[in-house]
């Protein structure tokens, strides 16, 4: 690179070095936000206006941390990409976060500025004032004056995404521009993204699934992204029925809601929606394990074999069922191009054969740089250059199958290591069970005993002994729950994952041996 700065002018064709890349067809629609549409030229211009305004006369933000709380919108995209172009570190936050959570995010990351809509700023004012953080709006930042943008080295920090915090306090995962580039380009190839794709984006935009897998991949490919502030099932399925979308990505709970929706509407309307899904080139499920029952129901309704994949905030995506080839229910497929995956046993030895459970460890350009402000935690997460995921898997006939988190989904009972996810998949086949989560509860005799927290279908009842009898024909005795608790709902985070540490405090009705 011959220059330290890049001039910005009013031309829509103005080149940009900033990461990630956007589609090159300036006239093509990049975003649909409600009834408004924005071309790639319009989006690029607005991002530059935001970046120049954010710089406020500086040459470079030099990795200053800029947090933002915005729903899926033109403003969100302008802010995310604008921070990158100005040389800052983008920190997308949950717009529904509680004050204590927000305090943790802003404090731990050393945030200097927060961007939020004017209408949503009231709850933030006192906190930002106490922490001496500037509170701004997108409109207040946009600047129409010509300016210069810095050249961004790919090894600079680009983003901090906080982990879900289902097992401990959320950690700030720092990824570089190089890591994000690797994550995106790998998926563009693996899932055959192209400029003709149109995809709805309704997932929370403070997680990798929505940010990288949908938004950044879509815009890099030159596709069109339809933005929704929430999962608007009526509007989205209306668009599906008229064949608007080519790709659909969601978490398992969304597919469950869609199945329930299809079962509750007029047959002709359901057929049109199912036909719309059938015409798509790809349906993806991720962020949580997809129950085999849901996989099979979806395939029966739409003809789509859901593509399941495996990833984490720290690594983006690592494993995926093939775009072309067999997609196995209950499996997350094979290592993606450019990503090295290996299972290790409890003695840190690599597992070379199949059918032996081990921890997933990952190497590649996709892997994150560090936990912000957590040198010791970062070091503990790597062994000999391998990132230790904490997830347990097994390879069966070449495909990886996730057994669960080593800390909460692997139950050690009577000398056996049991997969909570496997037991959950079986229990979901019971005609009275709508949702279920399985954990191990400490026991003096067995070490841990299998315990199931169950949400029943409307009007259904279930006694423990009846469930035990049902399980006798479907799973080994040592996998059968020794206790159940009937609850109204399961605690879930924004991505639909069950927060298992919260299960034992739920009110409900116990049943046990």
N, C-alpha and C positions, 0 to 999 in steps of 0.2 A: 504494500500500500504506500503510495507516494505522498499522501497528504494526511495531516493529522485531523483535518476537519472536512466535512462534506457540506457544500453549499446547498441550501434549500431555496427554491424559488416557487413561483406560482404555477409552474408547468406540472400537469398531471403525470407527465412522463419522467419526472425527476427521479434519477436512480437512487437507490437506498442500500446501504451496506448492512442495515440493521437486521438482526435476527428476530424471529424467523422470517423466511421469505414469504411474500404474498404472490398470488396468482398474477401472471404477466398480462392478461387480457384486461386492459383498463376499462373497457366498456361492459364487461361481464358483471352480473350481479354477485357481489360478495356476501352481503348480509340482507336478510329480510327481517325487519323488526316491527312486528305488528303489520300495519298496512303500508309501511314505508320500506323502500328498497334502496340499497346503496351499492354503487358500482365499486370496483377495485380502485379506480381513480379517485373517487370521492372518499373512500376509506383511507387510502394512502395520504391524501391531503389533510384529512382531519387528524390522523395520527401525528403527522409532522407538526401541525398547529399545536397539538397538545404537548408534544415533546419540547418545542421551542418555548412554550409558555411555562412549562415545568422548569426548564433551565433558568429562566428569569435572568438572562444575561451571563450566566456561567458558561464555561466551555464544556463542562462534563460534570454529571452528577457523581462520578467516581464511586459508584456502588452505594450511594445513599439509599437507605431502605424507605420505600414509599408503599404504604399499605392502602388498600381500597376496599370499600364495601359497596358493591354495585350488583344489581341483578343482571342477568343475561340481556345485553342491550348494546346499541352502538357505543354508548358511553363506556361500557365495560371493555370492549375491544380497543377503543381509542386509548383508554388508560393503560391497559396491559402492554400494548405494543409501544405506546408513547413513552412509558417508563424505560423500556428496553432501548429505544432509539436515543433517549437522553443519557444513557449510561447508568441508570439506576437499577436497583434490585426490586423487582415487583413482588408484593406480598398480598395475594388475594385472600380476603377473609370472609368468613361466614356472616352474611347479613343478619342472621338470626342469633348470633352469639350473645351470650349473657355478658353483663358488665365484667364479672370476675374473669371470664375467659378472654374478653377483649383486653383487659389489663395485662394478662399473661402474655398474649400475643405481642402487644405493642411494646411492653417493657423488655421482654426477652430478646426481641429482634432489634431493639434500639431504633425504632421507627422515628423518622424526622418529619414526615408529612402523611396525612390521611386524606383520602379522596372519598367523598360520599355525596349523594344527592342532597340538595338543600332540605328536602322534606324529611330526610332520615338523620339529620345532623344533631337534633336536640339531645338524644341520649349520649352523644359522644362529646359534647362540648366541655362538660366538667372534667371528664377523664383526660381529654387532650390538653386542657389547660393545666391540669395537675402534672402531667408528664412533659409539659412544654413542647407539644407537638402542634404543628400548623394543621388546621382543619380547613380543607378546600373543597370546592365543587368542580366538576368538569368544565362547566361553562365559565367559571371564574379563572380557569387555567388556560383555556384556548387562546392562542395568540395569532393574529393575522400578519404580523410583521415578518419580513424575511429574517432568516437566521442561519446559524451553522449547527450541525449535529456532529457529535464525535464519532470517530471510527471505533468500533467495538471489537476487541480481541475475543476470540472464541473461548479462551480460558477464564474470562471474567465471570463472576457470579451473576446469574440472571434472575433467579427466582427463589423465594423461600415459601414452601408449602408446608403447613403444619399437619402432622399426622393426625389420624382420627382420635387418638387418645382413648381407645377402647380398653387398653390394659394399663396405661399409666398416663402421666401428664403429657399433653401434645408436645412433640419436638419439632423444631423448625428445620426442615430438610432443605439444604442448599444445593441447587443444581446449577452448573455452568451453562453458557450458551452452547458449548460443544456437546454436553450431555443431552440437552434438549434437542439439538439437531440430530443426534444419533437416535434418540427415541422416536422422533417424527419420521425421519427418512426410512427407518426400519419398517414402520407401520405402513407408510405409503406403498412400499414394495410388497409387503406381506399381504395386505388387504386390497391391493389393486385400486387404490384411490385414483380418481381421474377428474378432469375439469367439468365433466358432465354430471358429477354427483351432486345430489341435493339431500341434505340431512337436517333433521330437527335437533336442536340443542335445548334440552330442558333440565339437564342434570345440574346439581350445584357446581358453581364455578370457583370453588375453593379446593377442589380435588383434581388430581391428574386426569381422571377419566374424562371430565368435561373439558378441561383446559387443553390437554395435549391430544388425546385420542380423537376428539371431535373438532374442537375449534381450530387448533393449530394445524392439524392434519388437513382439515377441509380447506383452510385458507392457503396453505402451502400448495395444495393440489390445484388451486384455482376453482374449487367447487363453490357451491352456494350453501350457506348455513342459515337456517331459520331459527331465530332466537325466541325463546319462551322464558319468562321470568319464573314459571313453575310448570309442572306437568299438567297441561290443560287437555285432559283426555278427550273431551268432545271436539275441540278444535283440531287437535292432532289427528285423531282418527278420521275426521272429515277430510283432511288433506290426504291421508293414506288412501281413502276410498276413491279419490280422483287421481291416484297414481302420481302424486307430487314428489314423493321421496324415492330415492334409489338405495339409500343406506339407512339403517336404524340401529342405534346403540343405546342400551339401557341396562339397568341393574335388575336382578331377578324379581324384586318386588314390583317393578313396573310391569313386567310380563305377567305376573300374577294378577295385577289390577286389570290389565288388558283382557286376560282370559275371563275374569269375572264380568267385565263390561260386556264382552261379546255374548256371554251367557244370559245377560239381563236385558238385551235390546231385541228389537224385531229381527226375525230371521233374515229377511232380505237385506237389512242394513248390516247385519253381522257378516253376511256373505260378501257384500261389497268391500267391507274393511279387510276381511281375510284375503280376498282377491288382490287388494292393494298391497298387502304384505307379501303375498306370493310373487308379485311382479318385481319386488325389490331384488337387487343382486346380492344383498348381504344383511343379515340380522346378527348383532353381536350382543353377548351377555357377559357382564363382568362386574368387578368391585366386590362381589360376594359369590359364594358357591351357588351355582344354579342347580336346584333339586332335579333329579332325573325325571320326576313326575312332570315338572313344569316343561322340561325339554321335550318330553313326549307329547304333552298336551299341545304345545305350540306347533310342533311339527304336524300333528294331526289336523289342527285348525288351518294352518297357513301353508303347509308344505315346506316351511323353512326349518332347516337344521341349524339351530343356534350355534354360532361360533363362540366357544368359550375360550378365554385366555387367562393368563395369570400375570399379575404385576403388582408393584408396590410404589408408594410415593418415592422411595429411595432409588428405584431402578427403572421407572416407567414400566413397559411391558417386557417380559422375559420369555414367556412360553405362549404358544397359540396353536389351536387347532388349525389345520390348513384351510386356505381359501379354496383351493382346488384339491379335493381329496376327502378322505373319511373324517367326519366330525363325530367324535364319540361322546355320548352323554356321560357326564360325570368325570370327564377328563379335560385337561387343559392343554393337551397337545405336545408340541415339540419346541425346542429352543429356536428363537427367532434368529435371523441372519445377523451376525455381528455380536451376538450375545452368547457367552459361554456359561453353561449351567452344569453343576455337578452336585450330586448328593453325597453327604458325608455322614458317617456314623458318630456315635457318642464319643469316640476316641479320636475324632478329627481325621479319620482315615476315609479316603474316597471309596464310594460304593461302585463297583464296576459291573455287577450283575443286576438282573431284574428281580422284582418281587421282594426287595428288602428296603424297608423304610429308612429314610434319612433326611437330614436338614438340607433344604435348597440353599446353595451358595452360588453367587453370580459374579462374573467379571465382564467388563466391556466398557466402551465409551459412554454407554447409557447410564452408568452408575453415578450416583450423587457425589458431591465433593465432601460434605461435612454436615453435622448437626450444628446449627448456629449457636456459638457460645458453649459448645459441649465437646471439647477436645477429648476428654476421657471417654465419653459415651461413643464418640466417633471411633476412637481406637478400639474399643471393645467390640465394635460391630464388624471388624475386619480381622481375618486370620490369614496370614500369608497372601494378602492381596485379594482374598475372596470376601465379598460382602455376605454376612451371615443373616439370612432372612428371618430365621426363627420359625419358618413354615416347614412342616414335615410332609414329604411326598414319597411316592413309590412309582417306579416305572414298570408298566405292565404292557407287554407286546409293543414296546417302543414308545408308548404314550405316558406322559406324566399324569398321575392322579393325586390331587391334594388331599391329605388326611386332616390338615388343620394346623393351627398354631401350636407350637410345642408346649406353650404355657397354659393354654385353655382348651384346646380341642383334642389333645392327646390325653386320654384317661388311662392311668396306670392302676389296674384293678386285678388283684389276685395273680400277679405275674404276667398278665396280658397288657399289651399296649393297644388301646381301642381308639378308633377314629370316631369322634363325636359326629362328624359330617356324614359318615357312612350310616350311623344309627339314625340320624335325622332323616336321611333319604328314605330309609325303610319305613319309619313311622309315618311319613307323609302319605304313604299309600293306604293308611287306615281311613275308612270312609267317613269317620267323624272328626278327623283332625284337620284343621285349617293351617295352623302354623305350629312349629315345634323347635325348641332349642335344647340341646343336651349338654350337660357339664358333668364333671366328676366332683363329688362331695366327699370330703375327708372322712375316713372310716378306720377305726382301730384294727379291724380284722382284715379288710380287703385293701387297705391303703386308700383307695377311692372307690365309691360306688356310683354307677351310672344313674343319673337323675334327669328326668325329662320335664321341661316346662311346656305346657300344651295349651294352645288356643283352639277351642272347639268351633266347629261350624255352627251356624245359627240353629238353635233348637236341639242340638245334639247333647248327649250325655255319655260319660265314659267312666267306668269303674276300673280300678287298678287290676283286679283279677281278670276281668274281661280282656284288658289289653295284654296282660301276661300270656293268656291263652292264645291270643292272636299272634303274639311274637314267637311262641313256641314253634310255629310252622315256618317262620320267616328269618330267624336269626339264631345264632348260637346262644345257649343259656347265659354265658358270661357277658354277652352284649345287651341282654334284655334289661331295661331299666328296673332298678330295685325300688324306685320311688318316682311318683309323678306329682306334679302340681298343676292344677287347672287354673289358668290365669286369663284375664280379659285381653291383654295385649302383651307383646314382647317389646322391650326397650330397644330402639334402633337409632343409629346415627343417620346423618344426612344422606349417606350412600346406601342405606338399607341394611347395613351390617348390624347384627344383634350385639348389643353391649352386654356380654355375658357376665362381667363382674356385678352388674346390677340385678341379675336374675333372683338371687336368693332373698332379696328384700321385698320382692313383689308380694302383694296380697293375693291369696288364692286358696284353693282347697287341695289338701294333700291326700295322696293315696299311696300306700306302700305295703311291702311284705310284712 
